[in-house]
């Protein structure tokens, strides 16, 4: 029998040992595949939504085209940018109104993100979740290994220290053991209390910093809202054309923002644009005020020059400018008429003629293309020359009778008479005009006592002297003609004398085409004429003479181009051929 071996026999491996051997050893190297990162909204309108970080850059904002679009009014249109860098994902602010915070701290430059960091944008919060980074960190951490339990069986070699055996521990004094346990318990409790205090302190510091950041953001928002409200008020002042007040308000807003730095660049740019408008419109406003004063002082040339300097795009200022221009045009027309009246009434008054000349020159400054002012100025200068040199004969133009008609048409009756007398010996037209001027003068002076037909003759003489047009002197004549013949037309209509009613009404319309009462009579006459025509048409077979009489009455009641007039004329011609 062989001698026993000095080495103990080898033990068979258990199933548990085999499985442990089959498991791969942990090497501390992170997996090759890294899961994608994402943002999880934990507060705000998008709370509960997840946003994967796809690509290299992700924009967060209120705009619809932002990668992460958040319907939150406290978030700017393009608020923050999250991008992938060599070190990992990083976040930066894009000049937002309320700023960007990471873990409660306001960031001023790009900041690298760690897993579970909280990004705050206005009232919205996002948790940065990077599962890949978390797994990699876990893989790199060394696995906890149990220290080998050394027993009395394990040899420590000649240099190893002897270990306390179980029996030795059992032999230890229970009081001593209890005392050791109490010390360990107290040490553990003290350590735990310290750790908890440190944790609570860190959290309190974090909460304090977050509260301070939120308070700071609230103050920034409040100051920004105050400045924007003042900006809106300044815009209202511009609409009211209070440009100087608006300018001061806008300058105050920009000055306040220089210190506070709360406005966005686009808001400051908009304020600057409105300030430019106010600066441009302040002198325009002063110019319009000066132009109004010039108009009030009857300095039309100066007013026109000032209005020509105003260049604006503000609707309220444009409206004021157009109003003043309209007033200027009205005053120019009135000044020309006033100058002609003075020229006709006092041609031998030196002071008045010099005044007329100045009036014409003022009109020409405001309206150089005016057709009447040059003639008025020349006549005034001629009259001034004749007043200063009584023996100086009036200048005779190449076509003197046309000049006589022109002067009369423009209201210069005395100038027309003087020129007609001067050229009567050489021009038959001047002699005829001289007689017509004498007739006009005598009837014009006695106009209030003239009969209706004499008034009509005076109106026709005025047109004849003026070359077929009414002169500036005919206005009172027209007023008188309209009054007298309207009364004649009304009386004729009342007694059923439609022919006379129509004749008088037409004279009224000759001097006043828009006269409502005269037009009413003409319209009634046309209706009446149509009735008379129908009666004549019914009698043309049985009583042709009576029908012819009715058709003739229709012709007297209607104008030549009227349809009833043309039909009555045709029927009358048929009866005359029978």
Helices and strands as residue ranges (DSSP letters): H 15-22, E 37-43, E 50-52, E 57-61, E 68-69, E 80-84, E 89-93, E 100-102, E 105-106, E 111-112, E 118-121, E 124-130, H 131-140, H 166-170, H 174-239, H 243-260, H 265-296, H 300-307, H 315-345, H 350-366, H 373-388, H 400-409, H 413-423, H 428-445, G 447-449, H 452-465, G 472-474, H 475-494, H 498-511, H 516-539, H 544-557, H 563-577
